[in-house]
Amino acid sequence: MKKTYIIGFVCIAAAIAIFLNASGDVSTYATFSDAETRSKVKVTGTLDLDKDFFYDPAEDPNYFSFHMLDNDGVSKKVVLTQPKPQDFELSEQVVVTGKMKDEVFVATEVLTKCPSKYKDEELLLRAES
């Protein structure tokens, strides 16, 4: 067999392996109950403002915890192993990526949707129309 054929087969096998590995990535939203049975999920919800946040950068700048309500209304403690996002308290919606560990959701990434500064203007324009 020619050397170019062998290199071609190795490249094709590597491409298939990369594709299969990437297809296991998180692509749909889940709830906390789904997270208990799956290895890595994205959970969307809102902040549970009845419970406190914890962030002490002097003690550990890569530890931030808060409580979140998923779309089913279930509240769980979420631990982020990164610094607290800026203006986190103003978030309208939160998306966390990670997995459940006992009764705590350990997040590797947090995305927040903050209120738009144009929201009032948009509502005013719609009312005028």
PyMOL commands that set and color helices and strands:
alter all, ss='L'
color gray80, all
select helices_A, chain A and resi 3-23+32-35+88-90+119-128
alter helices_A, ss='H'
color red, helices_A
select strands_A, chain A and resi 29-30+41-47+54-55+64-70+75-80+93-101+104-113
alter strands_A, ss='S'
color yellow, strands_A
deselect
rebuild
show_as cartoon
